[in-house]
Amino acid sequence: MATTSDLSRNAFIRYNNELVQVLDYDHITPGKGNAIYSCKCRNVETVNKVKFVSVRVKKLI
């Protein structure tokens, strides 16, 4: 299983059993608390844009 730190632009991942392409991601470190990854993706099949924050990536393709 891949982790969110394995993300890179234009990588293809499986998210909620859908194939998505990573458009942009950002690593946010707040002053207090855990670090957060924010990721903007595009669904390859439907061309809809998806945004998620700090989730486990099922499979890095």
C-alpha positions in Angstrom: 0.0 0.0 0.0 1.3 3.4 -1.0 1.3 6.3 1.4 0.4 10.0 0.8 4.1 10.9 0.8 4.5 8.7 -2.4 2.3 11.1 -4.4 3.7 13.1 -7.3 2.2 15.2 -10.0 0.7 13.3 -12.9 0.8 10.0 -11.0 -2.2 7.7 -11.3 -3.7 6.3 -8.2 -6.8 4.4 -7.2 -9.1 6.4 -4.9 -12.5 5.0 -3.9 -12.1 2.3 -6.6 -11.7 4.9 -9.3 -8.6 5.7 -11.4 -7.6 9.3 -10.8 -4.6 11.4 -12.0 -2.9 13.7 -9.5 -3.0 17.3 -10.7 -1.6 19.1 -7.7 -0.8 18.3 -4.1 0.4 20.3 -1.1 2.0 19.3 2.2 0.7 21.5 5.0 2.3 21.7 8.4 0.2 23.6 10.8 1.8 25.2 13.9 0.3 22.6 16.1 -0.8 19.1 15.2 -0.1 16.6 12.4 0.9 17.3 8.9 -1.8 17.3 6.2 -1.6 16.4 2.5 -4.2 18.2 0.3 -4.5 16.6 -3.2 -6.4 17.7 -6.3 -7.1 15.0 -8.7 -9.0 14.3 -12.0 -11.0 11.2 -12.5 -9.7 9.6 -15.7 -13.0 8.0 -16.7 -15.5 10.8 -16.0 -13.0 13.8 -16.2 -14.5 15.1 -12.9 -12.2 16.8 -10.5 -11.8 15.3 -7.0 -10.2 16.9 -3.9 -9.2 15.0 -0.8 -7.2 15.6 2.3 -4.9 13.2 4.1 -6.3 9.8 3.1 -4.6 6.5 2.5 -3.9 5.8 -1.2 -5.0 2.3 -2.0 -2.7 1.7 -5.0 -0.1 3.8 -6.7 -0.1 2.9 -10.4 
